[in-house]
Amino acid sequence: MSDKPVILVVDDEESYRDALSIALDREGFSVITAADGAEALAAFDRDHPVLVLLDVMLPKMSGIDICREIRSRSSVPIIMVTAKNAEIDTVVGLEVGADDYITKPFGLRELVARVRALLRRAPIDSVRPTDVDLIEVGAVRLDAARHEVFVNDELTPLTRKEFELLEFFLLNADRVLTRDQLIDRVWGSDYYGDTKTLDVHVKRLRAKIEAEPANPERLITVRGVGYRYEKS
């Protein structure tokens, strides 16, 4: 059995699936493919891919619904593939749990860079003291060892990117963090996308940690710069 990391490519165009299989294989990945939602979920449960490349426009079951279903059971990285200028698909995809998006047509170099950036484990110990696993700021408590977050003593499920983003905010509470700093820390310095991915993840994080997400008191926007996490 191959020891290459497995990527699941979900698209209803056979030529697209075949081309990506060949290209990603050359880059050191093993590729499994699916043409619709049922195939995708079956392949996901059977082969346990390390990343999912998921087209939004699919027959029977949309990529958005597949993303939501996968995210309900796993924090595996998901890259949504959207049509050119499909703003609504991009935003909805990120809101239901996708980690990133890419727009057709795209170059293989850009795709591979995004894949590798998502698969690269963030060096958490380089920014967190090695003897600190529990971080508590106000009513939010993050247990890094157990990968759990509690808000007002209630367990609050987060995706992997949301967890990493919140951890970085808590470690730097009361400091203004620029969008570039946040993207470099959570998505990697070779991230190709724009800041929309970050902003949507912040919006999702607010929905989980703020009493009133539309009027945040913890995770504050610093206009033109980035964000700041308030200690009190």
C-alpha positions as a Python dict, from the first residue, in 0.01 Angstrom:
ca = {
    (1, 'M'): (0, 0, 0),
    (2, 'S'): (130, 345, -89),
    (3, 'D'): (249, 565, 196),
    (4, 'K'): (177, 882, -1),
    (5, 'P'): (-69, 1126, 162),
    (6, 'V'): (-415, 1072, 15),
    (7, 'I'): (-614, 1357, -141),
    (8, 'L'): (-981, 1321, -231),
    (9, 'V'): (-1078, 1508, -551),
    (10, 'V'): (-1453, 1555, -594),
    (11, 'D'): (-1570, 1676, -936),
    (12, 'D'): (-1825, 1556, -1190),
    (13, 'E'): (-1593, 1615, -1487),
    (14, 'E'): (-1394, 1299, -1557),
    (15, 'S'): (-1126, 1480, -1757),
    (16, 'Y'): (-1067, 1719, -1466),
    (17, 'R'): (-1041, 1433, -1216),
    (18, 'D'): (-798, 1244, -1439),
    (19, 'A'): (-578, 1548, -1499),
    (20, 'L'): (-554, 1629, -1130),
    (21, 'S'): (-483, 1267, -1041),
    (22, 'I'): (-184, 1262, -1275),
    (23, 'A'): (-57, 1605, -1171),
    (24, 'L'): (-89, 1551, -795),
    (25, 'D'): (65, 1204, -821),
    (26, 'R'): (374, 1367, -971),
    (27, 'E'): (384, 1598, -670),
    (28, 'G'): (398, 1306, -428),
    (29, 'F'): (31, 1257, -346),
    (30, 'S'): (-201, 962, -388),
    (31, 'V'): (-536, 1069, -535),
    (32, 'I'): (-880, 914, -499),
    (33, 'T'): (-1172, 1063, -689),
    (34, 'A'): (-1548, 1092, -670),
    (35, 'A'): (-1806, 1228, -913),
    (36, 'D'): (-2089, 1309, -671),
    (37, 'G'): (-2180, 1341, -306),
    (38, 'A'): (-2254, 977, -233),
    (39, 'E'): (-1925, 865, -386),
    (40, 'A'): (-1738, 1141, -206),
    (41, 'L'): (-1869, 1056, 141),
    (42, 'A'): (-1814, 684, 85),
    (43, 'A'): (-1457, 745, -30),
    (44, 'F'): (-1394, 981, 262),
    (45, 'D'): (-1506, 722, 516),
    (46, 'R'): (-1321, 440, 343),
    (47, 'D'): (-985, 600, 259),
    (48, 'H'): (-946, 875, 523),
    (49, 'P'): (-784, 1139, 299),
    (50, 'V'): (-562, 1408, 450),
    (51, 'L'): (-725, 1676, 235),
    (52, 'V'): (-1038, 1719, 20),
    (53, 'L'): (-1048, 1921, -303),
    (54, 'L'): (-1420, 1980, -351),
    (55, 'D'): (-1605, 2139, -641),
    (56, 'V'): (-1908, 2347, -544),
    (57, 'M'): (-2119, 2259, -850),
    (58, 'L'): (-2203, 1889, -834),
    (59, 'P'): (-2505, 1676, -931),
    (60, 'K'): (-2746, 1539, -667),
    (61, 'M'): (-2567, 1694, -370),
    (62, 'S'): (-2386, 2027, -378),
    (63, 'G'): (-2028, 2074, -272),
    (64, 'I'): (-2154, 2301, 7),
    (65, 'D'): (-2364, 2017, 152),
    (66, 'I'): (-2077, 1770, 117),
    (67, 'C'): (-1847, 2015, 295),
    (68, 'R'): (-2098, 2054, 577),
    (69, 'E'): (-2133, 1677, 611),
    (70, 'I'): (-1756, 1616, 616),
    (71, 'R'): (-1701, 1897, 862),
    (72, 'S'): (-1960, 1748, 1100),
    (73, 'R'): (-1737, 1443, 1141),
    (74, 'S'): (-1383, 1563, 1071),
    (75, 'S'): (-1150, 1864, 1077),
    (76, 'V'): (-965, 1745, 764),
    (77, 'P'): (-859, 2042, 544),
    (78, 'I'): (-1107, 2122, 267),
    (79, 'I'): (-1039, 2339, -38),
    (80, 'M'): (-1352, 2448, -224),
    (81, 'V'): (-1330, 2490, -601),
    (82, 'T'): (-1560, 2765, -729),
    (83, 'A'): (-1650, 2914, -1062),
    (84, 'K'): (-1498, 3247, -1159),
    (85, 'N'): (-1652, 3537, -965),
    (86, 'A'): (-1885, 3303, -770),
    (87, 'E'): (-1874, 3524, -461),
    (88, 'I'): (-2168, 3360, -285),
    (89, 'D'): (-2025, 3010, -328),
    (90, 'T'): (-1695, 3122, -183),
    (91, 'V'): (-1844, 3283, 125),
    (92, 'V'): (-2095, 3006, 196),
    (93, 'G'): (-1825, 2741, 149),
    (94, 'L'): (-1601, 2909, 405),
    (95, 'E'): (-1889, 2960, 644),
    (96, 'V'): (-1980, 2590, 650),
    (97, 'G'): (-1624, 2490, 729),
    (98, 'A'): (-1396, 2498, 424),
    (99, 'D'): (-1039, 2604, 501),
    (100, 'D'): (-966, 2770, 168),
    (101, 'Y'): (-1102, 2817, -182),
    (102, 'I'): (-960, 2830, -532),
    (103, 'T'): (-1123, 2959, -850),
    (104, 'K'): (-1130, 2777, -1184),
    (105, 'P'): (-927, 2792, -1396),
    (106, 'F'): (-623, 2763, -1169),
    (107, 'G'): (-259, 2668, -1215),
    (108, 'L'): (-116, 2349, -1068),
    (109, 'R'): (161, 2543, -894),
    (110, 'E'): (-92, 2755, -708),
    (111, 'L'): (-301, 2451, -615),
    (112, 'V'): (-3, 2253, -484),
    (113, 'A'): (116, 2553, -282),
    (114, 'R'): (-224, 2581, -116),
    (115, 'V'): (-241, 2208, -52),
    (116, 'R'): (103, 2202, 108),
    (117, 'A'): (28, 2512, 316),
    (118, 'L'): (-285, 2348, 460),
    (119, 'L'): (-113, 2017, 524),
    (120, 'R'): (184, 2174, 693),
    (121, 'R'): (129, 2152, 1065),
    (122, 'A'): (161, 2494, 1223),
    (123, 'P'): (459, 2502, 1464),
    (124, 'I'): (245, 2574, 1771),
    (125, 'D'): (527, 2519, 2019),
    (126, 'S'): (726, 2797, 1855),
    (127, 'V'): (470, 3053, 1970),
    (128, 'R'): (338, 2886, 2284),
    (129, 'P'): (558, 2809, 2590),
    (130, 'T'): (609, 2433, 2603),
    (131, 'D'): (474, 2410, 2959),
    (132, 'V'): (151, 2595, 2881),
    (133, 'D'): (-134, 2383, 2750),
    (134, 'L'): (-420, 2572, 2912),
    (135, 'I'): (-486, 2930, 2803),
    (136, 'E'): (-767, 3124, 2969),
    (137, 'V'): (-871, 3477, 2878),
    (138, 'G'): (-1192, 3595, 3038),
    (139, 'A'): (-1472, 3344, 2978),
    (140, 'V'): (-1281, 3159, 2705),
    (141, 'R'): (-1059, 2865, 2799),
    (142, 'L'): (-848, 2674, 2545),
    (143, 'D'): (-695, 2338, 2627),
    (144, 'A'): (-424, 2277, 2369),
    (145, 'A'): (-343, 1926, 2489),
    (146, 'R'): (-702, 1809, 2451),
    (147, 'H'): (-777, 2038, 2155),
    (148, 'E'): (-1086, 2169, 2336),
    (149, 'V'): (-1234, 2515, 2382),
    (150, 'F'): (-1481, 2617, 2651),
    (151, 'V'): (-1685, 2937, 2640),
    (152, 'N'): (-1855, 3019, 2971),
    (153, 'D'): (-1763, 2663, 3079),
    (154, 'E'): (-1949, 2514, 2783),
    (155, 'L'): (-1758, 2294, 2537),
    (156, 'T'): (-1755, 2472, 2199),
    (157, 'P'): (-1654, 2270, 1889),
    (158, 'L'): (-1410, 2446, 1654),
    (159, 'T'): (-1257, 2344, 1324),
    (160, 'R'): (-879, 2305, 1315),
    (161, 'K'): (-826, 2647, 1157),
    (162, 'E'): (-1066, 2814, 1399),
    (163, 'F'): (-879, 2651, 1688),
    (164, 'E'): (-539, 2765, 1562),
    (165, 'L'): (-671, 3116, 1498),
    (166, 'L'): (-826, 3144, 1844),
    (167, 'E'): (-511, 3009, 2009),
    (168, 'F'): (-299, 3274, 1837),
    (169, 'F'): (-543, 3546, 1944),
    (170, 'L'): (-544, 3428, 2307),
    (171, 'L'): (-165, 3408, 2319),
    (172, 'N'): (-152, 3767, 2196),
    (173, 'A'): (-450, 3911, 2383),
    (174, 'D'): (-469, 4293, 2379),
    (175, 'R'): (-219, 4309, 2092),
    (176, 'V'): (-318, 4425, 1745),
    (177, 'L'): (-246, 4148, 1495),
    (178, 'T'): (-228, 4237, 1128),
    (179, 'R'): (-404, 4029, 864),
    (180, 'D'): (-65, 3930, 724),
    (181, 'Q'): (53, 3808, 1065),
    (182, 'L'): (-261, 3600, 1111),
    (183, 'I'): (-248, 3450, 763),
    (184, 'D'): (123, 3366, 797),
    (185, 'R'): (64, 3201, 1135),
    (186, 'V'): (-244, 2995, 1048),
    (187, 'W'): (-227, 2940, 670),
    (188, 'G'): (147, 2968, 610),
    (189, 'S'): (376, 3226, 453),
    (190, 'D'): (326, 3081, 105),
    (191, 'Y'): (-52, 3122, 114),
    (192, 'Y'): (-174, 3243, -226),
    (193, 'G'): (-524, 3364, -143),
    (194, 'D'): (-661, 3699, -33),
    (195, 'T'): (-777, 3800, 316),
    (196, 'K'): (-1137, 3691, 256),
    (197, 'T'): (-1059, 3347, 399),
    (198, 'L'): (-929, 3503, 720),
    (199, 'D'): (-1224, 3741, 754),
    (200, 'V'): (-1478, 3461, 711),
    (201, 'H'): (-1298, 3248, 971),
    (202, 'V'): (-1304, 3542, 1213),
    (203, 'K'): (-1678, 3578, 1148),
    (204, 'R'): (-1731, 3208, 1222),
    (205, 'L'): (-1517, 3233, 1536),
    (206, 'R'): (-1719, 3529, 1661),
    (207, 'A'): (-2038, 3328, 1616),
    (208, 'K'): (-1899, 3072, 1858),
    (209, 'I'): (-1733, 3287, 2125),
    (210, 'E'): (-1928, 3614, 2126),
    (211, 'A'): (-2260, 3673, 2304),
    (212, 'E'): (-2357, 3908, 2020),
    (213, 'P'): (-2144, 3828, 1711),
    (214, 'A'): (-2271, 4137, 1528),
    (215, 'N'): (-2143, 4353, 1815),
    (216, 'P'): (-1826, 4174, 1926),
    (217, 'E'): (-1671, 4255, 2262),
    (218, 'R'): (-1385, 4004, 2252),
    (219, 'L'): (-1262, 3981, 1894),
    (220, 'I'): (-1240, 4340, 1772),
    (221, 'T'): (-1174, 4465, 1419),
    (222, 'V'): (-898, 4725, 1392),
    (223, 'R'): (-992, 4896, 1069),
    (224, 'G'): (-730, 4895, 799),
    (225, 'V'): (-496, 4679, 1010),
    (226, 'G'): (-639, 4354, 1142),
    (227, 'Y'): (-786, 4232, 1470),
    (228, 'R'): (-734, 4249, 1846),
    (229, 'Y'): (-856, 4009, 2114),
    (230, 'E'): (-971, 4196, 2426),
    (231, 'K'): (-873, 4050, 2763),
    (232, 'S'): (-1169, 4199, 2945),
}
